[in-house]
């Protein structure tokens, strides 16, 4: 053996003769079998997961139908029954009936009245804003009314009074800071 020769040269050199045909054929068959088996396993897993999803959905529908039929069933009534009847919840309740409100009583009607008036306009806007806060806690509409009231108010009405609510007080103070 030559001391300068690399020991891996013999291993890396291509073989003098190609491998025998039966060896190549057997290697191809084994490799193909392994690949087919892997493909079959993936398909089986996919189909079984679809079947499981279908089974869970069918079971859920059966359970839903059974629960729905039990809710709709009425218990048998006996003549001497002293047990109270179970209450069945109403799934479609009627909306609560609202009391009729006259047009003069709403805050919106008061705001329109203030908008259309030529005298006492500021006082009507203040009243509409107070109603928005008291009846429906609608601060955006109350601010709109209070700003209209402050724009239409005389200088003596812009002074801070003890009966002003927190929102009017804030708007009056910010108006004083602007001037």
Buried (B, 14 or more C-beta within 10 A) or exposed (E): EEEEEEEEEEEEEEEEEEEEEEEEEEEEEEEEEEEEEEEEEEEEEEEEEEEEEEEEEEEEEEEEEEEEEEEEEEEEEEEEEEEEEEEEEEEEEEEEEEEEEEEEEBBBBBBBBBEEBEEEBBBBBBBBBBBBBEEEEBEEBBBBBBBBBBEBBEEEBBEEEEEBBEBBEEBBEEBEEEE
